[in-house]
Amino acid sequence: MSTGAAPVPSSVPAIRGAHLVGSVNLPDAAAVFSTASEHLGDRLRRIPDGEVGERFYWIQFQTKRFDTMTGLSRIPVEPYYLRGIFDGRPFQLDEGVAADELVFPDLGYAEAALASYAEFARLRAAGTIASGSRFQVSLPTPAAVIGAFVVPADRAALEPAYERALFAELSRILDGIPHQDLAIQWDTAVEFAILEGRIEPWFAEPGADDVLAGVVERSLRQAAAVPGDVEVGYHLCYGDVEEQHFVQPADAGNLAAVIDGILSGAPRPITFFHLPVPIERDDPEYFVPLAALELPESTELYLGLLHHEDGVEGARRRADAAATARPRFGVATECGFGRGPSERTIGLLDLHAAVAQAW
């Protein structure tokens, strides 16, 4: 965590581009593609499908897949540590079953991506989506699903098995969508709950350095799974259950540490990073840890400083504070907004447009 005085601003912010994190409260993928294109135009380089349908509550639908599996069962009582995070009882390996023996069903990510890409391609051919735009597929990290839905004693065993199943979904996406049209975003949230001490780590001793190394190691595997001609980025998240973080970050220190670790070890270029900015953080101190990052010119940084509560005025305050550390960045909301009221959707798209300049 950084300490000391904030740097003196060297320039006004150069806000280039906007980023849609993932979920958007619109009826279907076609509506998301066309509405986002209409309201944001050349401020967007990539467009998600809004995580419509069963994906609207991020990873919750994965529990329905787990319910169909042999060798994996819900525990009989709901434990205190999941109340208020996700509904339902977590899963455990059945007695005598090894994680490597599990057969995972279709997880749903590839099927959804391939169907949405067909709409994306149709609308782009019709001129609704700008040529050169990429279709963004947002995938959870394996640690997210395992950390949220599996009992602590079985997380270490189950994570590699689920990772293989999720990477198989990714392979189907890569096989079915032209690489020049595709961007993969890894949604990295539960890892920050671990770094902040809200969830016990299962891959390291509970020490900051060991846990950070484990988070980065997993992120590098995710980067390596994406070919170099496909864009790859990370949505770094502090949670969005009932529009609340699981803990408010003291500053961007843990976010910067993960970004630095990924950039230092990545086997391929990283296209973008997105990170949250809490609504009350319009002070330069929050952004100090970002100043030391050595971001390649080709790596885009998006700050989630757009909040519906205070609109353009609040976004400008946070952007001015951010510019003391990183003068050039794009903007976004802190997380997806598919779970917010539908009447907010157009206003949030217009907020992106009002604050971001075109690329």
Secondary structure, 3 states (H helix, E strand, C coil): CCCCCCCCCCCCCEEEEECCCCEECCCCHHHHHHHHHHHHHHHCCEEECECCHHHHHCCCCHHHHHHCCCCEEECCCCCHHHCCCCCCCCEEECCCCCHHHCCCCCCCHHHHHHHHHHHHHHHHHCCCCCCCCEEEEEEECHHHHHHHHECHHHHHHHHHHHHHHHHHHHHHHHHHCCHHHEEEEEEECHHHHHHCCCCCCCCCCCCHHHHHHHHHHHHHHHHHCCCCCCEEEEEECCCCECCECCCCCCCCHHHHHHHHHHHHHCCCCCCEEEEECCCCCCCHHHHHHHCCCCCCCCCEEEEEEECCCCHHHHHHHHHHHHCCCCCEEEEEECCCECCCCHHHHHHHHHHHHHHCECC
